[in-house]
Amino acid sequence: MIVHILPDSVFIRDLIQKIQRYSDNPLNNQYCVFTPKPWKHLSEENPQIISAPLYSKSINEVINNLSSTDTLVFHNFRREVYTWFISHPKKCKVCWVFWGAELFNMPMIKLERPLFLPKTLKASFLKKVDQYGLQKIPFLRVLENFYIKNIKAPKIKAIAQKAFERVDFFYHFNAYDFQVLQKNFNVPTKLEHFVYPTLFTPGDNLSLEVSPNKINILVGNSADPNSNHLDVFDMLPKDEAISYWVPLSYTNYPKYREKVIKVGREKFGDAFKPILNFLPSDEYFAFLQKMDFAVFGSIRSKALGNILALLAYGKGVYLHPGTNTYNNLTDQGIKVFDLQDLSLERFKENKKQLPLTHNQQNVLALYGEEHIGKIYKKLF
């Protein structure tokens, strides 16, 4: 049996469907979706799916019944899982499907460059809650930073070390991200090439009106400060020929989203197109097909599903040079544009190159259905 431990999220239904579709033996999968309120994002009953808190009797029974021939797979091995995981004896192979935030957003992680660009870094709305505006008081911010660095971070790292050293395989597509894990933790974990199926067939229905007479540019993929929207906005040209489409439909940072909308409308006016409602997968990928370019301001690995789909459609993708995603894609012979080279003239010049057929061929060979099927048959 393969037991999958997954966080409740808006993507959970699609994720489970993907695994079931590509698994060599779909009935061999058991899904434990941890959530304080069952069935937040899953409505149908399925005997292969348990939706409950981590410490619930139903999930603990599944874990306690594991044997040496089974496999335990964590999808997004995040902080609240560590203590729960190390409270159970290790009985079988353990795998970690890496999402990104669970490692890069740790307060003690040493990185080659900051995750946040200057405007985002200075913002006082990074936290989910700041009811009384206390973050704006310098003395209290100094105290908070001292507490995080000297008390909170060492405790988190100690627990994470115990949890990570029990992981046998790190499932991920990017060796540069794996190196970050190795540099920050002493772990015996081995890298196993893995990627979720991301190349959806676009649907026929699209509720958004995307003008073919404009240069349509996607900016980021969510209302997450890691996207560095405010700094990216400063890099982007304002022109009647351009529409900026900014997905902001899901977030854990409502104040950040409000700020992004405010600044975007002030700078770009009607050319700023925030997407505030969550679109079904087929409609979202139909929307991506309408884009000419996409600009991603994140420093850490993020938005791979969006990036691969856009590349598969022959679109131009702008990333920070030197980031792990940029380096990984260029190593694979995939052409991506430099985020530091944004101008109306450059957009017009690069649009003449579209579609980027070489990218389309490379992405389909490396991340297409046939390749994904081989990976899943090997791992699941």
Contacts in CASP RR format, 6 or more apart in sequence:
PFRMAT RR
TARGET T0000
AUTHOR 0000-0000-0000
METHOD contacts of the structure
MODEL  1
MIVHILPDSVFIRDLIQKIQRYSDNPLNNQYCVFTPKPWKHLSEENPQII
SAPLYSKSINEVINNLSSTDTLVFHNFRREVYTWFISHPKKCKVCWVFWG
AELFNMPMIKLERPLFLPKTLKASFLKKVDQYGLQKIPFLRVLENFYIKN
IKAPKIKAIAQKAFERVDFFYHFNAYDFQVLQKNFNVPTKLEHFVYPTLF
TPGDNLSLEVSPNKINILVGNSADPNSNHLDVFDMLPKDEAISYWVPLSY
TNYPKYREKVIKVGREKFGDAFKPILNFLPSDEYFAFLQKMDFAVFGSIR
SKALGNILALLAYGKGVYLHPGTNTYNNLTDQGIKVFDLQDLSLERFKEN
KKQLPLTHNQQNVLALYGEEHIGKIYKKLF
1 28 0 8 1.000
1 29 0 8 1.000
1 30 0 8 1.000
1 66 0 8 1.000
1 70 0 8 1.000
1 71 0 8 1.000
2 23 0 8 1.000
2 28 0 8 1.000
2 29 0 8 1.000
2 30 0 8 1.000
2 70 0 8 1.000
2 71 0 8 1.000
2 73 0 8 1.000
2 380 0 8 1.000
3 30 0 8 1.000
3 31 0 8 1.000
3 32 0 8 1.000
3 62 0 8 1.000
3 63 0 8 1.000
3 66 0 8 1.000
3 70 0 8 1.000
3 71 0 8 1.000
3 72 0 8 1.000
3 73 0 8 1.000
4 16 0 8 1.000
4 19 0 8 1.000
4 29 0 8 1.000
4 30 0 8 1.000
4 31 0 8 1.000
4 32 0 8 1.000
4 73 0 8 1.000
4 75 0 8 1.000
5 32 0 8 1.000
5 34 0 8 1.000
5 72 0 8 1.000
5 73 0 8 1.000
5 74 0 8 1.000
5 75 0 8 1.000
5 81 0 8 1.000
6 12 0 8 1.000
6 15 0 8 1.000
6 16 0 8 1.000
6 31 0 8 1.000
6 32 0 8 1.000
6 33 0 8 1.000
6 34 0 8 1.000
6 75 0 8 1.000
6 76 0 8 1.000
7 33 0 8 1.000
7 34 0 8 1.000
7 35 0 8 1.000
7 75 0 8 1.000
7 76 0 8 1.000
7 78 0 8 1.000
8 33 0 8 1.000
8 34 0 8 1.000
8 35 0 8 1.000
8 40 0 8 1.000
8 41 0 8 1.000
8 51 0 8 1.000
9 41 0 8 1.000
10 41 0 8 1.000
10 250 0 8 1.000
10 278 0 8 1.000
12 33 0 8 1.000
12 41 0 8 1.000
12 42 0 8 1.000
13 41 0 8 1.000
13 42 0 8 1.000
14 281 0 8 1.000
15 75 0 8 1.000
15 196 0 8 1.000
16 31 0 8 1.000
16 49 0 8 1.000
18 196 0 8 1.000
18 197 0 8 1.000
19 29 0 8 1.000
19 376 0 8 1.000
19 380 0 8 1.000
20 26 0 8 1.000
20 29 0 8 1.000
21 197 0 8 1.000
22 197 0 8 1.000
22 372 0 8 1.000
22 373 0 8 1.000
22 375 0 8 1.000
22 376 0 8 1.000
22 377 0 8 1.000
22 380 0 8 1.000
23 29 0 8 1.000
23 376 0 8 1.000
23 377 0 8 1.000
23 380 0 8 1.000
24 376 0 8 1.000
24 377 0 8 1.000
24 380 0 8 1.000
25 380 0 8 1.000
27 48 0 8 1.000
28 380 0 8 1.000
29 48 0 8 1.000
29 380 0 8 1.000
30 48 0 8 1.000
30 50 0 8 1.000
30 62 0 8 1.000
31 48 0 8 1.000
31 49 0 8 1.000
31 50 0 8 1.000
32 50 0 8 1.000
32 52 0 8 1.000
32 59 0 8 1.000
32 62 0 8 1.000
32 63 0 8 1.000
33 42 0 8 1.000
33 49 0 8 1.000
33 50 0 8 1.000
33 51 0 8 1.000
33 52 0 8 1.000
34 52 0 8 1.000
34 53 0 8 1.000
34 54 0 8 1.000
34 59 0 8 1.000
34 81 0 8 1.000
35 51 0 8 1.000
35 52 0 8 1.000
35 53 0 8 1.000
36 53 0 8 1.000
38 51 0 8 1.000
38 52 0 8 1.000
39 51 0 8 1.000
40 51 0 8 1.000
42 49 0 8 1.000
42 51 0 8 1.000
50 58 0 8 1.000
50 59 0 8 1.000
50 62 0 8 1.000
52 58 0 8 1.000
52 59 0 8 1.000
53 59 0 8 1.000
54 80 0 8 1.000
54 81 0 8 1.000
54 84 0 8 1.000
55 84 0 8 1.000
60 88 0 8 1.000
63 72 0 8 1.000
63 88 0 8 1.000
64 88 0 8 1.000
66 72 0 8 1.000
66 91 0 8 1.000
66 92 0 8 1.000
67 91 0 8 1.000
67 92 0 8 1.000
68 91 0 8 1.000
68 92 0 8 1.000
69 92 0 8 1.000
70 91 0 8 1.000
70 92 0 8 1.000
70 93 0 8 1.000
71 92 0 8 1.000
71 93 0 8 1.000
71 94 0 8 1.000
71 95 0 8 1.000
72 92 0 8 1.000
72 93 0 8 1.000
72 94 0 8 1.000
72 95 0 8 1.000
73 94 0 8 1.000
73 95 0 8 1.000
73 96 0 8 1.000
73 97 0 8 1.000
73 171 0 8 1.000
74 81 0 8 1.000
74 85 0 8 1.000
74 94 0 8 1.000
74 95 0 8 1.000
74 96 0 8 1.000
74 97 0 8 1.000
74 167 0 8 1.000
75 97 0 8 1.000
75 99 0 8 1.000
76 97 0 8 1.000
76 99 0 8 1.000
76 100 0 8 1.000
76 101 0 8 1.000
76 102 0 8 1.000
77 96 0 8 1.000
77 97 0 8 1.000
77 98 0 8 1.000
77 102 0 8 1.000
77 163 0 8 1.000
77 167 0 8 1.000
78 101 0 8 1.000
78 102 0 8 1.000
79 102 0 8 1.000
79 106 0 8 1.000
79 156 0 8 1.000
79 160 0 8 1.000
81 163 0 8 1.000
82 159 0 8 1.000
82 160 0 8 1.000
82 162 0 8 1.000
82 163 0 8 1.000
83 159 0 8 1.000
85 163 0 8 1.000
85 166 0 8 1.000
86 159 0 8 1.000
86 162 0 8 1.000
86 163 0 8 1.000
86 166 0 8 1.000
90 166 0 8 1.000
93 168 0 8 1.000
93 169 0 8 1.000
94 166 0 8 1.000
94 167 0 8 1.000
94 168 0 8 1.000
94 169 0 8 1.000
95 167 0 8 1.000
95 168 0 8 1.000
95 169 0 8 1.000
95 170 0 8 1.000
95 171 0 8 1.000
95 192 0 8 1.000
95 379 0 8 1.000
96 164 0 8 1.000
96 167 0 8 1.000
96 169 0 8 1.000
96 170 0 8 1.000
96 171 0 8 1.000
96 189 0 8 1.000
97 171 0 8 1.000
97 172 0 8 1.000
97 194 0 8 1.000
97 196 0 8 1.000
98 170 0 8 1.000
98 171 0 8 1.000
98 172 0 8 1.000
98 177 0 8 1.000
100 177 0 8 1.000
100 300 0 8 1.000
100 301 0 8 1.000
100 302 0 8 1.000
101 226 0 8 1.000
101 300 0 8 1.000
103 109 0 8 1.000
103 177 0 8 1.000
103 180 0 8 1.000
103 181 0 8 1.000
103 184 0 8 1.000
104 111 0 8 1.000
104 115 0 8 1.000
104 180 0 8 1.000
104 226 0 8 1.000
104 300 0 8 1.000
104 301 0 8 1.000
105 115 0 8 1.000
105 226 0 8 1.000
106 153 0 8 1.000
106 156 0 8 1.000
106 157 0 8 1.000
106 160 0 8 1.000
107 148 0 8 1.000
107 149 0 8 1.000
107 152 0 8 1.000
107 153 0 8 1.000
107 156 0 8 1.000
108 149 0 8 1.000
108 153 0 8 1.000
108 154 0 8 1.000
108 156 0 8 1.000
108 157 0 8 1.000
108 184 0 8 1.000
109 180 0 8 1.000
109 184 0 8 1.000
110 183 0 8 1.000
110 184 0 8 1.000
111 180 0 8 1.000
111 299 0 8 1.000
113 299 0 8 1.000
114 121 0 8 1.000
114 299 0 8 1.000
115 226 0 8 1.000
115 298 0 8 1.000
115 299 0 8 1.000
115 300 0 8 1.000
116 126 0 8 1.000
116 225 0 8 1.000
116 226 0 8 1.000
116 228 0 8 1.000
116 299 0 8 1.000
117 228 0 8 1.000
117 230 0 8 1.000
117 231 0 8 1.000
117 232 0 8 1.000
117 297 0 8 1.000
117 299 0 8 1.000
118 231 0 8 1.000
119 228 0 8 1.000
119 230 0 8 1.000
119 231 0 8 1.000
119 234 0 8 1.000
120 126 0 8 1.000
120 225 0 8 1.000
120 228 0 8 1.000
120 229 0 8 1.000
120 230 0 8 1.000
120 231 0 8 1.000
123 225 0 8 1.000
123 230 0 8 1.000
123 256 0 8 1.000
123 259 0 8 1.000
124 130 0 8 1.000
124 133 0 8 1.000
124 135 0 8 1.000
124 136 0 8 1.000
125 253 0 8 1.000
125 255 0 8 1.000
125 256 0 8 1.000
125 258 0 8 1.000
125 259 0 8 1.000
126 225 0 8 1.000
126 253 0 8 1.000
126 256 0 8 1.000
127 135 0 8 1.000
127 253 0 8 1.000
128 252 0 8 1.000
128 253 0 8 1.000
128 254 0 8 1.000
128 255 0 8 1.000
130 255 0 8 1.000
134 140 0 8 1.000
135 141 0 8 1.000
135 144 0 8 1.000
157 185 0 8 1.000
160 185 0 8 1.000
161 185 0 8 1.000
161 186 0 8 1.000
161 187 0 8 1.000
164 181 0 8 1.000
164 185 0 8 1.000
164 187 0 8 1.000
164 189 0 8 1.000
165 185 0 8 1.000
165 186 0 8 1.000
165 187 0 8 1.000
165 188 0 8 1.000
165 189 0 8 1.000
167 187 0 8 1.000
167 189 0 8 1.000
168 188 0 8 1.000
168 189 0 8 1.000
168 190 0 8 1.000
169 189 0 8 1.000
169 190 0 8 1.000
169 191 0 8 1.000
169 192 0 8 1.000
170 178 0 8 1.000
170 181 0 8 1.000
170 189 0 8 1.000
170 190 0 8 1.000
170 191 0 8 1.000
170 192 0 8 1.000
171 192 0 8 1.000
171 194 0 8 1.000
171 379 0 8 1.000
172 178 0 8 1.000
172 191 0 8 1.000
172 192 0 8 1.000
172 193 0 8 1.000
172 194 0 8 1.000
172 195 0 8 1.000
173 193 0 8 1.000
173 194 0 8 1.000
173 195 0 8 1.000
173 304 0 8 1.000
173 328 0 8 1.000
174 301 0 8 1.000
174 324 0 8 1.000
174 325 0 8 1.000
174 328 0 8 1.000
175 191 0 8 1.000
175 328 0 8 1.000
176 324 0 8 1.000
176 327 0 8 1.000
176 328 0 8 1.000
177 301 0 8 1.000
177 324 0 8 1.000
178 191 0 8 1.000
180 324 0 8 1.000
181 187 0 8 1.000
181 189 0 8 1.000
192 379 0 8 1.000
193 375 0 8 1.000
194 375 0 8 1.000
194 379 0 8 1.000
195 304 0 8 1.000
195 308 0 8 1.000
195 367 0 8 1.000
195 372 0 8 1.000
195 375 0 8 1.000
196 305 0 8 1.000
197 368 0 8 1.000
197 369 0 8 1.000
197 372 0 8 1.000
198 304 0 8 1.000
198 305 0 8 1.000
198 308 0 8 1.000
198 309 0 8 1.000
198 367 0 8 1.000
199 308 0 8 1.000
199 309 0 8 1.000
199 312 0 8 1.000
199 363 0 8 1.000
199 364 0 8 1.000
199 367 0 8 1.000
199 368 0 8 1.000
199 369 0 8 1.000
200 281 0 8 1.000
200 282 0 8 1.000
200 285 0 8 1.000
200 309 0 8 1.000
201 282 0 8 1.000
201 285 0 8 1.000
202 282 0 8 1.000
202 285 0 8 1.000
202 286 0 8 1.000
202 288 0 8 1.000
202 289 0 8 1.000
203 282 0 8 1.000
203 283 0 8 1.000
203 285 0 8 1.000
203 286 0 8 1.000
204 286 0 8 1.000
205 282 0 8 1.000
205 283 0 8 1.000
205 286 0 8 1.000
206 283 0 8 1.000
206 286 0 8 1.000
206 287 0 8 1.000
206 290 0 8 1.000
207 279 0 8 1.000
207 283 0 8 1.000
208 245 0 8 1.000
208 273 0 8 1.000
208 275 0 8 1.000
208 287 0 8 1.000
208 290 0 8 1.000
210 216 0 8 1.000
210 243 0 8 1.000
210 245 0 8 1.000
210 287 0 8 1.000
210 290 0 8 1.000
210 291 0 8 1.000
211 243 0 8 1.000
212 290 0 8 1.000
214 241 0 8 1.000
214 242 0 8 1.000
214 243 0 8 1.000
215 241 0 8 1.000
215 242 0 8 1.000
215 243 0 8 1.000
215 292 0 8 1.000
215 293 0 8 1.000
215 347 0 8 1.000
215 348 0 8 1.000
215 351 0 8 1.000
216 242 0 8 1.000
216 243 0 8 1.000
216 245 0 8 1.000
216 290 0 8 1.000
216 291 0 8 1.000
216 292 0 8 1.000
216 293 0 8 1.000
217 236 0 8 1.000
217 242 0 8 1.000
217 243 0 8 1.000
217 244 0 8 1.000
217 245 0 8 1.000
217 291 0 8 1.000
217 292 0 8 1.000
217 293 0 8 1.000
217 294 0 8 1.000
217 295 0 8 1.000
217 347 0 8 1.000
218 245 0 8 1.000
218 246 0 8 1.000
218 247 0 8 1.000
218 288 0 8 1.000
218 291 0 8 1.000
218 293 0 8 1.000
218 294 0 8 1.000
218 295 0 8 1.000
218 306 0 8 1.000
218 310 0 8 1.000
219 229 0 8 1.000
219 232 0 8 1.000
219 233 0 8 1.000
219 236 0 8 1.000
219 244 0 8 1.000
219 245 0 8 1.000
219 246 0 8 1.000
219 294 0 8 1.000
219 295 0 8 1.000
220 227 0 8 1.000
220 229 0 8 1.000
220 232 0 8 1.000
220 246 0 8 1.000
220 247 0 8 1.000
220 294 0 8 1.000
220 295 0 8 1.000
220 296 0 8 1.000
220 297 0 8 1.000
220 298 0 8 1.000
220 303 0 8 1.000
220 306 0 8 1.000
221 227 0 8 1.000
221 247 0 8 1.000
221 296 0 8 1.000
221 302 0 8 1.000
221 303 0 8 1.000
221 306 0 8 1.000
222 247 0 8 1.000
222 248 0 8 1.000
222 249 0 8 1.000
222 250 0 8 1.000
222 251 0 8 1.000
222 303 0 8 1.000
223 247 0 8 1.000
223 248 0 8 1.000
223 249 0 8 1.000
223 250 0 8 1.000
223 251 0 8 1.000
223 253 0 8 1.000
223 254 0 8 1.000
223 256 0 8 1.000
223 257 0 8 1.000
223 260 0 8 1.000
224 251 0 8 1.000
224 252 0 8 1.000
224 253 0 8 1.000
224 256 0 8 1.000
224 302 0 8 1.000
225 253 0 8 1.000
225 256 0 8 1.000
226 298 0 8 1.000
226 299 0 8 1.000
226 300 0 8 1.000
226 302 0 8 1.000
227 296 0 8 1.000
227 297 0 8 1.000
227 298 0 8 1.000
227 302 0 8 1.000
228 297 0 8 1.000
228 298 0 8 1.000
228 299 0 8 1.000
229 246 0 8 1.000
229 260 0 8 1.000
229 263 0 8 1.000
229 297 0 8 1.000
230 259 0 8 1.000
230 260 0 8 1.000
230 263 0 8 1.000
231 297 0 8 1.000
232 295 0 8 1.000
232 297 0 8 1.000
232 339 0 8 1.000
233 263 0 8 1.000
233 264 0 8 1.000
233 267 0 8 1.000
233 268 0 8 1.000
235 339 0 8 1.000
235 340 0 8 1.000
235 342 0 8 1.000
236 242 0 8 1.000
236 244 0 8 1.000
236 268 0 8 1.000
236 295 0 8 1.000
236 342 0 8 1.000
237 342 0 8 1.000
237 343 0 8 1.000
237 344 0 8 1.000
237 347 0 8 1.000
238 267 0 8 1.000
238 268 0 8 1.000
238 271 0 8 1.000
239 271 0 8 1.000
239 344 0 8 1.000
240 271 0 8 1.000
241 344 0 8 1.000
241 348 0 8 1.000
242 271 0 8 1.000
242 344 0 8 1.000
242 347 0 8 1.000
243 271 0 8 1.000
243 273 0 8 1.000
244 264 0 8 1.000
244 268 0 8 1.000
244 271 0 8 1.000
244 272 0 8 1.000
244 273 0 8 1.000
245 273 0 8 1.000
245 275 0 8 1.000
245 287 0 8 1.000
245 291 0 8 1.000
246 260 0 8 1.000
246 264 0 8 1.000
246 272 0 8 1.000
246 273 0 8 1.000
246 274 0 8 1.000
246 275 0 8 1.000
247 275 0 8 1.000
248 257 0 8 1.000
248 260 0 8 1.000
248 261 0 8 1.000
248 274 0 8 1.000
248 275 0 8 1.000
248 276 0 8 1.000
249 275 0 8 1.000
249 276 0 8 1.000
249 277 0 8 1.000
249 278 0 8 1.000
249 279 0 8 1.000
250 278 0 8 1.000
251 257 0 8 1.000
260 274 0 8 1.000
261 274 0 8 1.000
264 272 0 8 1.000
264 274 0 8 1.000
265 272 0 8 1.000
279 287 0 8 1.000
285 309 0 8 1.000
288 294 0 8 1.000
288 306 0 8 1.000
288 309 0 8 1.000
288 310 0 8 1.000
288 313 0 8 1.000
288 315 0 8 1.000
289 313 0 8 1.000
291 310 0 8 1.000
291 315 0 8 1.000
292 315 0 8 1.000
292 316 0 8 1.000
292 347 0 8 1.000
292 351 0 8 1.000
292 354 0 8 1.000
293 315 0 8 1.000
293 316 0 8 1.000
293 317 0 8 1.000
293 318 0 8 1.000
293 337 0 8 1.000
293 347 0 8 1.000
293 350 0 8 1.000
293 351 0 8 1.000
294 306 0 8 1.000
294 307 0 8 1.000
294 310 0 8 1.000
294 315 0 8 1.000
294 316 0 8 1.000
294 317 0 8 1.000
294 318 0 8 1.000
295 318 0 8 1.000
295 339 0 8 1.000
295 342 0 8 1.000
296 302 0 8 1.000
296 303 0 8 1.000
296 306 0 8 1.000
296 307 0 8 1.000
296 317 0 8 1.000
296 318 0 8 1.000
296 319 0 8 1.000
296 320 0 8 1.000
296 325 0 8 1.000
296 339 0 8 1.000
297 319 0 8 1.000
297 320 0 8 1.000
297 339 0 8 1.000
298 320 0 8 1.000
298 323 0 8 1.000
298 325 0 8 1.000
299 320 0 8 1.000
299 323 0 8 1.000
300 323 0 8 1.000
300 324 0 8 1.000
301 323 0 8 1.000
301 324 0 8 1.000
301 325 0 8 1.000
302 325 0 8 1.000
304 325 0 8 1.000
307 317 0 8 1.000
307 319 0 8 1.000
307 325 0 8 1.000
307 329 0 8 1.000
308 363 0 8 1.000
308 367 0 8 1.000
310 316 0 8 1.000
310 317 0 8 1.000
311 317 0 8 1.000
311 329 0 8 1.000
311 334 0 8 1.000
311 356 0 8 1.000
311 359 0 8 1.000
311 360 0 8 1.000
311 362 0 8 1.000
311 363 0 8 1.000
312 359 0 8 1.000
312 360 0 8 1.000
312 363 0 8 1.000
312 364 0 8 1.000
312 367 0 8 1.000
312 368 0 8 1.000
313 355 0 8 1.000
313 360 0 8 1.000
314 354 0 8 1.000
314 355 0 8 1.000
314 356 0 8 1.000
314 357 0 8 1.000
314 359 0 8 1.000
314 360 0 8 1.000
315 354 0 8 1.000
315 355 0 8 1.000
315 356 0 8 1.000
316 336 0 8 1.000
316 337 0 8 1.000
316 350 0 8 1.000
316 354 0 8 1.000
316 356 0 8 1.000
316 359 0 8 1.000
317 336 0 8 1.000
317 337 0 8 1.000
318 336 0 8 1.000
318 337 0 8 1.000
318 338 0 8 1.000
318 339 0 8 1.000
318 342 0 8 1.000
319 325 0 8 1.000
319 326 0 8 1.000
319 329 0 8 1.000
319 336 0 8 1.000
319 337 0 8 1.000
319 338 0 8 1.000
319 339 0 8 1.000
320 326 0 8 1.000
320 339 0 8 1.000
320 340 0 8 1.000
321 338 0 8 1.000
321 339 0 8 1.000
321 340 0 8 1.000
326 336 0 8 1.000
329 336 0 8 1.000
330 336 0 8 1.000
332 362 0 8 1.000
332 366 0 8 1.000
333 362 0 8 1.000
334 359 0 8 1.000
334 362 0 8 1.000
334 363 0 8 1.000
335 356 0 8 1.000
335 358 0 8 1.000
335 359 0 8 1.000
337 350 0 8 1.000
365 371 0 8 1.000
END
